[in-house]
């Protein structure tokens, strides 16, 4: 085979690959910004703000997330698995009363583990995991972002900020453990109701001192 023919085949292959990528992005952006806005909701507005109001740049970023993670299919979580994770989250909430910082760090680790079990990127790739979650759970991914930031903020976060982060993170936890959720689309079983995000999480109260 001549060198010229080899080069021609390489060029054709490159054009095909680039064309497929452009088509995927085009599908992700079908309907223009409105389509991405519907899909990402609050995550769309946040990304636009991060790009200083540049909607085209924000939409390119969101479209690339869809291209990378749009075909991801969540692995099922059986009843026993849901029960185990629910018990662990309850333990996190109970621990918050005495050790809020440790509880928030555990919540961050628990969400990362749960997301990995459901099929999202693993091996400590937080940013990639978050990007994938934003494609399928856009309405609740901000809670994970908040709890991760607070957990890695050292001593910078106050108790109320940690409490708020934990409550918001519970929303994504509920999404990932709900039996009626598949890739962010909730399908409740007949006769069941979803618990509110802050269920079972109460503000700690100072202990009363005994009179001497």
N, C-alpha and C positions, 0 to 999 in steps of 0.2 A: 504494500500500500504506500503510495507516494506521500511525502511530507505535506504537500498542499492539501491532499484529501483528508489527512489526519487533522490538520488545522481547521478545515471546513467543518468536519464532524464535531470538533470541540466547540466551535462557535455556535453551531446549531444546537448542541446540547445546552450551552449556556443560555441561549435565547429561550429554550423551552423551560428551563428552571426559573429564569427571571419572569417569564410569562405566567407560570403557575403561581409564583409568589405574588405577582401583581393581581392575579385573579382572586387569590385568597383574601388579600387585603380589600379588594373591591367588594367581595361578598360580605366581609365584616363591616364595611362602611356603606352597604346598600341602604338607600334611603337617606344618605348624607349624615350630617351630625345628628339629625333627629333619631336615626336608628341607634347610634351609639348612646345617645342620651337616654333613650328608653331602656336600653340594656344595662347601662351602668348607673343610672340614677345619681345618687349623691357622689359616687366615685367619679363621675364625669365632671361635676362641678369642681371637685377637689383637684382633679388633674389639670383642668383649665387654669385654676388659681396657681398651681405650681409652675405653670408655663407663663405666668404673668399675663393671663388673659388671651394668650395666643391659642385660639380654638383649633387651628389647623395642626399645630404641633401637638396639642393634647390629643386630638383625634387620631393622629398618626401613631402615638404611643398606645392608645387604647386598641386601635385596629391591630397593631402588632401583638398585643396580648391575646386577642381573639385568635389571630393566626397561629400562635404558639400553643394555646391551651383550649381553644374552642372545641376540639374533638375529644377532650378528656372525658372519660366516663367514670363516675364514682363507683368504687367497689362497695358492695352492700355491707351493712353492719347488722349482724344478727341480734336477736333479743338479748342474749347473754352479754354480748359486747356493749349494747346500749346500757344495760343495767350496771355493768362494771364502771363504765365511764361516768354514769350519773352518780354513783357512789363516790367516785374520786373527786368529782366537782363539788359534791356536798362537803367532803372533807376539806377542800380548799376554802370554801366559804366559812366553815367553822374555824379553821386555822386563822382566818383573817382577824378574828376578834383579838387574839393574843399576839400574832405575828403577821401584820399586814404585808410587810415587804416580802417575806418568805412565801406567803400565800399567792401574791401576784406573780412571783417568779415561777411558782409551781403551775399556776394557770397558764402562763405563757408556754411552758414546756408541754403541758397537757394538750393545749390546742395544736401545737406543732405535731405531736404524736398522733392525735386523732385525725388531723388532716392527712398525714402520711398514710395512715391505715385506710383512709377512704380513697387513696390513690393519687394524692397531690405530691409535688416534688418534695424529696426528703434530703437526708444527709446534710442537715444544717443549712440548706439553701433557703434562708428565710425570705429574701426578696423575691425569688422565683416562686416560692410557695404562695406568698401573698399575692403576686400577680395572677397566678392561676386561680386562686380563691376569688379574686375580684371579678373574674370572668363569669363565675358560676354562683357567687354569693355576694354580689355587689352591694346589696342593701345592708349587709352586716359585717363586712370585712373591716370596717373602720375600728370596730371594737378590738379585733386582734391586733391591729396596728397600735392602738393606744396601750393595750396591756403589755405589748412587747417593748414599746418605748419606755414605759414606766418601770418595767422589770429591769431594764438595762440602764436606768438613769441614776444609779447609785443612790445617794441620799438626797437627790434633788426634788423628789416628789413628796408631797404631803399626804396625810392619811385620806383626806377627802378626794384628792386626785386619784389615788390608788383605788378607792372604793368605786368611783365613777368608771374607771377603766375596767374593773372586774365586772361590774354590772353590764357594761356595753359588750364585753367579750362573751358574756353568757349568751348573747343573741346568736353569735356564730356557732357557739357550742350547741345550742338548741337546734340550729339548722342542720348541723352535721350529724346529730344523733337522732333526729326525728325519723320515725319509720315511714312517714309520708313524704319525705324530701328526696328528690333525685336531681342532682346538678342544679340546686337552688330553687327548684319548682316544688312547692309544698302541696302534697295531696293528702289531706287528713283522712284517717280511716273513719268509717261511719260511726257516729256516736261518740267521737273523741274530740277533745278540745286541747289546744296547745297551751302549755303553761306560759305565763308571762316571763319575760327575760329575767326579772329580778326575784322570781319566786324563791323563797327559802333563804334570802339574803337580807339580813337585818343589820341595822346600825348598832354598833357595840355601845354598851352603856357603862359608865364608870361604876366601879364597885362601891357600895355604900360602906362608910366606915362605921364600926360599932362604937357605941358610946362607952367610955371608960367607966 
